[in-house]
Amino acid sequence: MQRRRKIRREISRRALLRAAAVSPAAALFRGVSAKPTDIRIEEVSHSYEEYLYRTPYKFGGRAVDRVTLLNVHCAVRTRGGRVAKGFGSMPLGNVWSFPSKVMSYDATLGAMRTLAGRLSKITSEYKETAHPVEINHALEPAYLKEAETVSAELKLTSPIPKLCTLVTASPFDAAIHDAFGKALDRNCYDTYGPDCMAGDLSRYLGPDFRGEYLQQYVKTQPAPRTPLFHSVGAGDPITEEDIQRRINDGLPETLPEWIQYNGLVRIKIKLNGEDLAGDLERVTKIDRVTEETQKKRGVTEWFYCLDFNENCPNVEFLLEFLRRLKERAPGGFFKILYIEQPTARDLKANRSNVMHQASKLRPVVIDESLTDFEALMLAREMGYTGAALKACKGQSQALLMAAAGQKYKMFLCVQDLTCPGASFIHSAGLAAHVPGVSGIEGNAREYVPAANKAWESKFPGLFRVKDGMLDTGTLTGPGLSAVS
């Protein structure tokens, strides 16, 4: 057994070295002037938290009723010898990032937990000194290689997807960024200029970005307030008549109750994508109920997001849906702010599902498909006009995609993974610091509020919403602003 473990450790070490050798990021450490702000990883540890949902969240034909949080602590040292500790947290969203019709929930979650342990070791063994974005860019090939190794060792029916690897790696990346900011006693969004980064964005995003830095695409001061998107899950009751049995835990249970409780003006509607008549009926009902409720509140302006979770069989389904919706509920149609990932996430395998016509009607946003810059460019070529930024894909990637999205004048939003606590603070920071973001989805307050309890008193403006807006102006602390 000991010999087997030794061999496995050596394989991991060699994989890391091979990845670093072939990675484009390896060039970052050759012929580039060192920055005094650069950090080196000293120590990494991880742990888990488990929570049951107060009510299941249904999307994309699947229902989730629990969450495993991956929490990561990371210590770093600057070139000057200053040591700081950072914290990152993210739900292991296996149902979303590793969907499978043949593997069980426990099997895909178990694969993510195994991978997390390997990534913790790989990250702790990485000893180059650099900026967090550079470190993540150098480590990603090793992370992806390790996912292949884990898939083979566990004899998984399907290999761990890249999206799943990004989700598993994201709290490690967050912890490094957080520690970096704390080491400099600066908010992370004040550390993305040439004073801290050794190279410009062309190293990651190509020649269009030569001479540009992330600081040009993020605000050092957060937006004071950011709109909150409330998700209406596919199984959620809309009105009282939809409730089979009340939870009676003091929180709202119908859409009108939630609108009144949080003062909502942004609503995200989860749709089936395989039942045109059913989806039309659902949206028109939600629009009718929302209009009645907002009228009682004296509110005249609100917006919707439609999320098919890639379940539309083709783009023709989407176009027909929009045509009929405009006929049946023109007011609701014009309140659609954007449409999220209507068709299959594998864009290369579904090149016929171009979104040019649909994007003329409303922005169509890439989400599950967005795993790297190449995917973003392919999505643009296929007619997508927007991008969903997600903390669960990593702080480094989210920032790079935010820069590319702005450069190419794309619609931007920040989406959720039912992120509670520190992970939601992380997401809110992205929404508050990226210019032009339309709002942020926040689902944990609906489905797993127990995981927010420890954070509510520290950030009441994020977790106790009364006017449909998050108080993001408070996110000015060192690192990612979350207190570990």
Residue, then its C-alpha position, 0 to 999 in steps of 0.5 A: m500500500q505504501r509503495r502504491r501511494k509513493i508511486r501515485r505521488e511521483i506520478s502527480r509530481r511528474a504530471l505537474l512538472r510536465a504541465a508546467a514545462v508545456s504550459p504557455a504560462a511557463a514562459l511567464f517565469r522566463g525573461v520576465s522581471a520579478k515583482p516584489t509583490d509576487i507570492r509563493i505558496e507555502e501551505v494548502s489545506h482543505s475541508y468540507e461542509e455538508y448541508l441539506y436544502r430546505t426545499p429541492y432546486k430543480f433545473g435542467g430536468r434534475a433536482v438537487d436537495r443537498v450541497t457539499l462545500l469545499n473550503v480551502h485555506c492557503a498560506v503564501r509568502t511574498r518575496g519580502g518574507r511577509v506571510a498571509k493566509g487566504f480562504g476560498s469556498m465553493p459548492l461541489g456542484n456535481v449535478w451541474s458540472f458533471p451531469s450523468k445519466v448512468m453515474s449516481y450523485d454519490a459517484t460524481l461527488g466522490a470523484m470531485r472529492t478525490l480530485a479535490g484532494r489531489l489538487s490540494k497536493i498539486t497546489s501545495e507543491y507548486k513553488e514558483t513565485a508569481h501573481p495569482v493569475e499567473i500561478n493559476h494559468a500555470l497550474e491548470p494543465a496539471y489540474l486537468k491532467e490529474a482529472e484524467t488520472v482520477s477518472a482512470e483510477l476510479k474507472l468512471t463511466s465518463p471522464i471528469p469534464k473540464l467544467c467539473t475540474l474548474v469547479t473543483a479547482s476554484p476554491f484553491d484559486a480563490a484562496i490564493h487570490d485572497a491570501f495575495g490581497k491580504a499579504l499586500d493589505r489590498n483588496c484583490y481588485d486593486t492588484y490587477g495592474p502592471d505594478c503587480m502583474a508581470g505580463d499583460l493580457s496578451r499572454y492569456l488572451g492573444p495579441d488583441f490584448r497587447g499592452e492591456y492589463l486586467q485593471q482596465y476591465v475591473k473597478t477598484q471600488p465596487a458598485p454600491r448596489t447590485p441587482l439580485f436575480h431570484s431564481v424560480g426553480a422548475g419545481d418551485p410553487i408560483t402561487e398558493e395553489d401550487i403548494q402541496r404542503r407548506i414548509n412553514d419555516g418562516l421563509p417565503e414559499t410562493l413567488p409573490e411572497w418572495i417578491q414582497y419579502n426581498g423587494l425583487v425586480r429581477i427574476k430568473i425563470k428555469l425552463n424545461g426546454e423539452d416542452l414548448a407548451g409547458d414552458l410557454e404556460r410557465v413563463t406567461k403565468i410567472d409574468r402574470v403573477t409578477e405583474e399583479t404583485q408588482k402593481k400592488r407594490g407600485v413597481t413598474e420596472w422589473f426584468y426576467c432571465l430565461d434559463f433553459n439549462e441547455n435543454c432546448p433540442n435545437v435553436e428552432f425550438l428557442l425561436e418558436f418559443l420566443r415567437r409564441l411568447k411575444e404573441r401571448a405575453p408581449g409585456g413579458f417578452f420585452k422584460i426578458l433581459y437575456i437568455e442563458q445557454p439554451t442548447a447543448r454545452d458541447l458547441k463543437a459537436n453542435r455547430s448547427n445550433v447558431m444563435h444569430q437570429a435569437s440574439k437579434l431578439r435578446p442577448v443569448v449568454i454562454d454558460e455551461s460551455l464557457t470553460d476557456f477563451e477558445a470556447l468564448m471565441l467559438a460562442r461569438e462565432m456561433g452568434y452568442t452575444g453574452a457571457a455568464l461569469k461564475a466564481c465557481k470557474g475560478q477567480s482567474q478565469a472569471l476575470l479573464m473572461a470579463a476582460a474578453g467580454q468587455k473587449y468584444k462588447m458582450f452582454l455580461c452577467v454573474q451567475d450562481l452555483t447556489c453559492p452560500g457564505a464566502s462563495f456568495i461573497h466571492s460571486a458578489g465581488l465579481a458582480a460589483h467590480v466588473p463594469g456593465v454586469s446586469g446583476i447577480e443570481g443568489n440562490a442559497r437564501e432560497y434553498v440552503p439558508a442554513a449555510n448563510k447563517a454564520w455570514e449574515s451578521k458580517f454582511p447583512g447587506l448581502f444576505r438580508v435583501k429588502d429592496g431587490m438590491l445587494d449592498t456590494g459597496t461594503l466589499t472593500g476589505p483585503g483579499l476577496s473581502a470574506v472573513s475566514 
